[in-house]
Amino acid sequence: MTITTSTQQIADQRTDWRGWVALAVLMLPVLLVSVDNTILNFALPAIARDLEPSSAEQLWIIDAYSLVLAGLLVTMGSLGDRFGRRRMLLWGAVGFTAVSVLAVFAPTAGWLIAARAAMGLFGASLMPSTMSLLRGIFPNRDQRRIAIAIWAGMFSAGAALGPIVGGFLIENLPWQSVFLLAVPVLAVLLVLAPIFVRESRDPHPGPVDAASIVLSMLALAPVAYGIKEVAVHGWAGAAPIAVGALFGWLFVRRQLRMPTPMLDMSLFARAAFSGSLLVNLCSVIALVGFLYFVSQHLQLIVGLSPMVAGFALVPGMALSILGGLAVTPIARRFSAAVVVPSCLSLAFVGYLLVAAAGGHDLWLLVIAFALLGAGVGAAETVSGELILANAPAAKAGAASAVSETAYELGAVLGTSVLGGILTASYRSTLVIPAGVPDVLAGHARETLAGAMNAADELGGPVGRALRDAAAHAFDGGVTVTSLIGAALVVLAALIGASTLGRRRKAAAG
């Protein structure tokens, strides 16, 4: 009875002002990572014109960070539980800053891809640390729900801020300048985190299991890599997925046999935990896939500058923040099995609007993304809180790492699968006008940016014809991709309705 009462008292304890300052400090790396991802989406046309990457290299520039991150998240989350989550956060901040500076000097696409991969190494200790530290800072579930809504909102705010700030930099400075944003942001983090963010760790972590660390990396990284290969080369590139699945089975088998596993597999037996992960995965795929094609459409077809294109998506990002905050009181009163599908219905309507118009109407794209942002932002706030609520406090780092793995794999899938489908549709439907030289025709078939560069080089009626043909082929692919995105949102809603039905009391921590 005493232990139960003590646990209840901890869960009811409300955080004072220092906790909210700590939350503000932890939002700095969240903001940075989100800004970084969005800047790259909008900087891609400038990078493509400068470094002239192939279509596969374009995907790698975006995804190299996520692929490395996916392979290391569980390891870093577990190490944070053992050695200290704040310590891992600070270590990641120092490394992330250093390799961001190296990315500034990238002379080739290969260099930039390598720098992005190195950023993933250190980024793997940033994001899980931010979410897992929230569990200790906000033991009261009502406050924690608000904190997670702010966490998700800042992620969306960064996505909104990224195109605007990045657009300004790209229009006035070389595209390399976007990587310098990490320096001032993480410098502030390194000063304030030791003051306001208290350290937390698992009091009984057990021994470090090197075999589990290696197995987790050999499981996650090949799966993420295989997803990219399938997107670019078709099912002939699926072998890495099979390799990853084999090591994944060995990892799970080892965890089930260990008295103190690196990752508690019993978490996945909880329907709310597993269901929330899948909801987040499908939602992120849909959201990132939309950003992948809309950023290219707005800049390369509509002809907007990167900054103006960024402003066009601000309403969606703002509604994502407001949706996360607005759903917080609703989630206290109604079952997540009702709230999450209801929120995702907005995202479904948004994708249907794009599928119906094919991306031709600028304002329709703005409205569609507003609906998508509001729906996904609200749904992920509810599911993200359920992930932490269904994990023991001592294992918050590992649970947050699993959650972040779902986010990052979703980002990879959104770009690779939806982006790969869009690229395949574009290539299969593009009709090269007469008079285009073979070399330029080859560039045009590779990517939309290649087609627009070729059209600019040709000029005249032939150049205009190539531009129109590329725009038509790309928007046709947008229609197909939008229907797939709508199906993913429906799948997420069905998962939420079937797995999140058990209502939990607000006091449960």
Secondary structure as UniProt FT lines:
FT   HELIX           2..12
FT   HELIX           17..51
FT   HELIX           55..83
FT   HELIX           85..104
FT   HELIX           109..123
FT   TURN            124..126
FT   HELIX           127..137
FT   HELIX           141..172
FT   HELIX           175..181
FT   HELIX           182..196
FT   HELIX           210..233
FT   HELIX           234..237
FT   HELIX           239..257
FT   HELIX           265..269
FT   HELIX           271..296
FT   HELIX           297..301
FT   HELIX           306..312
FT   HELIX           314..333
FT   HELIX           336..357
FT   TURN            358..359
FT   HELIX           362..389
FT   HELIX           393..395
FT   HELIX           396..413
FT   HELIX           414..418
FT   HELIX           419..429
FT   TURN            434..435
FT   HELIX           438..446
FT   HELIX           448..458
FT   HELIX           460..499
FT   TURN            506..507
//
